[in-house]
Each structure stands twice: as structure tokens, then as C-alpha cells.
Amino acid sequence: MVRGHLRRLPEGQHPSESARTAAAYGIVLPPGHTFVRPHTRGGAAPAGRPIAARGLASLLAVAG
């Protein structure tokens, strides 16, 4: 799991409308930044492999 986080945008680019609605996550976008929503990197974990989670929310998202 990748946690939601702010990412700096290259010069001249602007955040998308969906990134501007990041207020649902309680995030205020500073100028020149966008919000990357939480996501899973690399697809699902192979069956039978233990899953490491940093927090309860991450564990529930993977197990859910």
C-alpha cells in the first residue's frame, strides 16, 4: 500500500480537479503541489505470502 501524499508538480503544471477535491482526506493543497490518492503498487500480493502493513488502515485495506 502507498499512503496518500502530496507531490510537487513540475513548473507550469496544475493539479487535476480530483486532486483539488483532496479535502475529503483533510488535505490542503499548497501552490505547485498535487495529491496522490492511496493505492496499491505492483498489483495484488501473491497468495500465501505474508503481508506487511504499517498501520491498521493499511492492513484493513489489503485484507478487505
C-alpha positions in Angstrom: 0.0 0.0 0.0 1.1 3.5 -0.8 -0.3 6.1 1.5 -1.9 9.3 0.1 0.7 12.1 -0.1 1.5 15.4 -1.6 3.7 15.6 -4.7 5.4 18.6 -6.2 4.4 19.4 -9.7 6.8 20.4 -12.5 6.8 24.1 -13.4 3.7 25.2 -15.3 1.5 22.2 -14.4 -1.6 22.4 -12.2 -3.4 19.8 -10.0 -6.4 17.9 -11.5 -9.9 18.6 -10.3 -9.9 15.2 -8.5 -6.7 16.3 -6.7 -8.4 19.5 -5.7 -11.1 17.5 -4.0 -8.5 16.1 -1.7 -10.3 18.0 1.1 -12.2 14.7 1.6 -8.9 13.4 3.0 -8.4 16.6 5.1 -5.5 17.9 2.9 -4.9 21.5 1.9 -3.0 21.7 -1.4 -0.2 24.2 -1.3 0.6 26.0 -4.6 2.6 23.9 -7.0 1.5 20.5 -5.5 -1.0 17.8 -6.2 -2.4 15.0 -4.1 -1.7 11.3 -4.9 -4.5 9.1 -3.6 -3.7 5.9 -1.6 -3.2 3.0 -3.9 -1.5 -0.4 -4.2 1.7 -0.6 -6.1 2.5 -3.6 -8.2 -0.9 -5.3 -8.1 -2.1 -7.8 -5.5 0.2 -9.8 -3.3 0.7 -13.5 -4.4 -1.5 -16.0 -2.4 0.2 -17.5 0.6 2.7 -14.7 1.0 2.6 -12.7 4.3 1.5 -9.1 4.0 3.5 -6.4 5.9 1.4 -3.4 6.9 2.5 -0.2 8.7 -0.9 0.6 10.2 -4.3 -0.8 10.9 -5.9 1.2 8.0 -3.4 -0.3 5.5 -4.0 -3.8 6.9 -7.7 -3.4 6.6 -7.4 -2.1 3.0 -5.3 -5.1 2.0 -7.4 -7.6 3.8 -10.7 -6.0 2.9 
